[in-house]
């Protein structure tokens, strides 16, 4: 059974401005189909002038969710995170609000220098952490290696559910915006994502994919999702409910991968051929374990081809 606070349960993480008045209803009644995790955002999604309103609305959301949690609800909810505007706001929230119904904090503009500040804020709480990599430091592989090594040995290690890649902020650092007809991987972010996967993924940290801001162009999003999966990313930021089903479908495990994973984990052979490819348990075992954990959450898709078009059929889910 995959634990609740697993990176594989993030799925499409929907960012909702803290000014929205339907947040509690969306959580309590699962109003958004397929939603596995939400981030109540007090940072980029809220203007400076609206921060007081957002804080007051968040207080009301926490009260409603807290009452429901006390009554025994919560297990069926999506994971709920808060994204403070900065560390000072995060400290204020943990000291003045009842965060019992919240699963964790998304830490904006996270750097090595910010690590002790944020840890001091959350260490005496139940909250998990999702640091967001979105500053100039992210372009420096040595700084990312230093951060990864520090996180491996830090007391916060078991609290980190995943590291989020802040695509738009990173593009802003180099004065660029995602081209409308290209994926992030066709931009300088392609290098950044590959580097972060190499640095953090090799140390067993999960990484999530940046948002696809072109809400209505699902062709670009589907191409990007295929590359997200190829890079081993465990979820994707969403900014609109119509992106959720696409992300969920991409996270499903193909039946061929599932079959290979089972054989790899159960085979006594050093090397064998499966479905036209070499399987080597000594080098593929970690991949196989990951595939089975992902399949447990998102299900298995049956690949088929009809008239040259790839079709996906759900054969199992949850």
Secondary structure, DSSP 4 states (H G I P E B T S, - for coil): ---TT-GGG-EEEEEEETT-S-HHHHHHTT-STT--EEEEESSTTS-GGGHHHHHHHHHHHHHHHHHHHHTT--TTSPEEEEE-SSHHHHHHHHHHS--TT--EEEETT--HHHHHHHHHHHTTSS-EEEEEE-SGGGG-HHHHHHHHHHHHHSTTGGGB--EEE-HHHHHHHTT----TTS-GGGSTHHHHHHHHIIIIITTT--EEBPP---TT-HHHHHHHHHHHHHTT--EEEESSGGGHHHHHHHHSEEHHHHHHHHHHHH---SSEEETTEEE-HHHHHHHHHHHHHHHHHH-EEEEEEETTEEEEEEEE--
